[in-house]
């Protein structure tokens, strides 16, 4: 939960990637990377920005292995997952 809003996590197009929604504008790529590294090796984590460089509140986390993405999804989907600075 970030700023009173639950973080939503779903599978993205990349087979070992997750799409993360409801991110606070203060969440950086580095914060996202480190938070999801708890579930396995992360290849890339990006907080998506619009054409003006403003965060959209959505991000993509790509894991090296699909089991790591599955574990993250399983652990986070029905629980509170906090990203703090």
MARDO-488181 format. One line per field, with one value per residue (C-alpha): x, y, z; residue number from 0; residue in three letters. Coordinates in steps of 0.2 Angstrom, whole numbers. Layout:
% MARDO-488181
x = X;...
y = Y;...
z = Z;...
pase = NUM;...
dolo = ALA;...
***
This chain:
% MARDO-488181
x = 0;7;-1;-17;-18;-15;-1;-8;3;-1;9;16;20;38;36;45;39;26;16;15;1;-4;15;18;26;41;45;61;67;80;67;57;72;78;60;57;75;69;60;75;86;79;84;76;63;56;43;35;34;23;29;33;44;31;28;12;10;14;30;37;48;57;65;78;68;49;49;55;40;28;35;33;16;10;18;11;-6;-17;-6;0;17;25;38;46;60
y = 0;17;33;23;15;-4;-8;-19;-32;-42;-52;-41;-46;-52;-70;-66;-48;-40;-24;-14;-1;12;17;34;47;46;28;28;14;10;8;-3;-14;-16;-20;-34;-41;-49;-62;-66;-58;-43;-38;-22;-11;4;17;22;41;51;62;76;64;63;46;37;27;11;1;-15;-27;-40;-55;-66;-81;-84;-93;-77;-67;-81;-80;-61;-61;-75;-66;-48;-51;-53;-44;-27;-23;-6;3;17;29
z = 0;-5;1;6;-11;-13;-25;-39;-48;-63;-77;-91;-109;-105;-98;-82;-80;-69;-72;-56;-54;-41;-38;-29;-40;-28;-32;-42;-54;-41;-27;-38;-42;-24;-18;-30;-29;-13;-24;-36;-49;-57;-75;-75;-66;-73;-66;-83;-87;-99;-113;-101;-89;-76;-67;-73;-57;-67;-68;-76;-66;-77;-68;-75;-71;-72;-55;-47;-55;-49;-32;-31;-39;-26;-11;-16;-25;-9;3;7;-1;4;-5;5;3
pase = 0;1;2;3;4;5;6;7;8;9;10;11;12;13;14;15;16;17;18;19;20;21;22;23;24;25;26;27;28;29;30;31;32;33;34;35;36;37;38;39;40;41;42;43;44;45;46;47;48;49;50;51;52;53;54;55;56;57;58;59;60;61;62;63;64;65;66;67;68;69;70;71;72;73;74;75;76;77;78;79;80;81;82;83;84
dolo = UNK;UNK;UNK;UNK;UNK;UNK;UNK;UNK;UNK;UNK;UNK;UNK;UNK;UNK;UNK;UNK;UNK;UNK;UNK;UNK;UNK;UNK;UNK;UNK;UNK;UNK;UNK;UNK;UNK;UNK;UNK;UNK;UNK;UNK;UNK;UNK;UNK;UNK;UNK;UNK;UNK;UNK;UNK;UNK;UNK;UNK;UNK;UNK;UNK;UNK;UNK;UNK;UNK;UNK;UNK;UNK;UNK;UNK;UNK;UNK;UNK;UNK;UNK;UNK;UNK;UNK;UNK;UNK;UNK;UNK;UNK;UNK;UNK;UNK;UNK;UNK;UNK;UNK;UNK;UNK;UNK;UNK;UNK;UNK;UNK
***
